[in-house]
Amino acid sequence: QVHLVESGGASVQAGGSLRLSCMISGDNISRLCMAWSRQAPGKQREGVAAIDATGTASYVESVEGRFTISKDNAKNILYLQMDNLQPEDTAMYYCMAIQGSVPPVSSGGYCFTQQYSNYLGQGTQVTVSS
């Protein structure tokens, strides 16, 4: 069982930066496809960024060039560096771990595999004011 704990959410002004962290236990991050997703009030949860076991990172178009996903395999921690934050980035941000029958790959901000199992953290709130 993979356990995920996010931290780093805060309230910032537009143009500011935050770094989210996700501590992973129960598996080795180097074997997983990891992703960040977010859910704004009244909206469906959407993908933000993903990074697979090879280190290939991908992003959804709305955050491309502003957000950077990375991981520390030695510490088993996933990061999301968010720069030039905008009010539309306000949401609860979730860390996700994806396992599959074949090694998941990162594309377009999501992890893709077959016969997947996914794990979700409790979330961390990011609020951006204009």
C-alpha positions in Angstrom: 0.0 0.0 0.0 1.4 3.3 -1.1 1.0 6.2 1.3 1.3 9.9 0.2 1.5 13.0 2.3 1.5 16.4 0.6 2.8 19.7 2.1 3.7 23.2 1.0 0.3 24.7 0.2 -0.2 28.3 1.2 -1.9 31.6 0.2 0.1 33.8 -2.1 -0.4 36.8 -4.4 -0.5 36.5 -8.2 3.0 36.2 -9.6 4.3 34.4 -6.5 5.9 31.0 -6.2 5.3 27.9 -4.1 7.0 24.5 -3.9 4.8 21.5 -3.0 6.3 18.3 -1.6 4.9 14.8 -1.5 6.5 12.2 0.8 6.0 8.6 -0.4 6.1 5.4 1.7 5.2 1.9 0.8 7.1 1.8 -2.5 10.1 3.3 -4.2 9.4 6.4 -6.1 12.0 5.3 -8.7 9.6 2.6 -9.8 6.4 4.6 -10.0 4.8 7.2 -12.3 4.0 10.2 -10.1 1.6 13.0 -10.8 0.1 16.1 -9.4 -3.6 16.9 -9.9 -5.8 19.7 -8.6 -9.4 20.4 -7.9 -10.9 23.8 -7.7 -14.2 24.5 -5.9 -17.1 23.3 -8.1 -14.9 21.8 -10.7 -13.6 18.3 -11.5 -10.2 17.2 -10.6 -7.7 17.8 -13.4 -4.2 16.7 -14.1 -1.3 19.1 -13.7 2.0 17.3 -14.3 3.5 13.8 -14.3 6.9 12.2 -14.1 7.6 8.6 -14.8 10.2 6.1 -13.7 12.6 7.2 -16.5 12.3 10.8 -15.3 10.3 12.0 -18.3 8.2 14.9 -17.2 5.0 16.2 -18.9 2.6 19.0 -18.2 -0.9 20.2 -19.1 -0.9 23.2 -21.3 -2.2 25.6 -18.7 0.9 25.2 -16.5 3.6 24.5 -19.1 6.5 26.9 -18.6 5.4 27.9 -15.1 5.4 24.6 -13.1 8.2 22.1 -12.8 7.7 18.5 -11.5 10.7 16.7 -10.1 11.6 13.9 -7.7 14.3 12.9 -5.3 14.7 9.1 -5.6 17.0 8.9 -2.6 14.5 10.7 -0.3 11.4 9.3 -2.0 9.9 12.8 -2.4 8.0 14.3 -5.2 8.0 18.1 -5.8 6.0 20.6 -7.8 7.7 24.0 -8.2 5.0 26.6 -9.1 6.1 30.0 -10.5 4.1 32.9 -11.7 1.0 31.7 -9.9 -2.3 33.0 -11.1 -5.7 33.1 -9.4 -6.9 30.3 -11.7 -4.3 28.1 -10.1 -6.3 28.2 -6.8 -7.2 24.6 -5.9 -6.5 21.7 -3.7 -3.4 19.9 -5.1 -3.1 16.2 -4.8 -0.1 13.9 -5.2 -0.8 10.6 -7.1 1.2 7.4 -7.5 0.4 5.1 -10.4 1.4 1.5 -10.7 0.5 -0.7 -13.7 0.9 -4.1 -15.4 3.4 -2.3 -17.7 5.6 0.6 -16.6 3.5 3.7 -16.7 4.6 6.6 -19.0 4.2 10.3 -18.6 2.5 12.2 -21.3 0.5 15.5 -21.3 0.5 15.8 -17.6 -0.8 12.3 -16.9 0.5 8.8 -16.3 -0.6 6.1 -18.7 -0.5 2.3 -18.2 -2.6 -0.8 -18.3 -4.4 -2.4 -15.4 -3.4 0.4 -13.1 -3.6 1.0 -9.4 -3.5 4.6 -8.2 -3.0 6.2 -4.8 -4.0 9.6 -3.8 -2.8 11.9 -0.9 -5.0 14.0 1.3 -4.2 17.2 -0.6 -2.7 20.6 0.1 -4.5 23.9 -0.5 -3.1 26.6 -2.8 -4.8 29.9 -2.9 -3.7 32.7 -5.2 -5.1 36.2 -4.8 -5.1 38.9 -7.4 
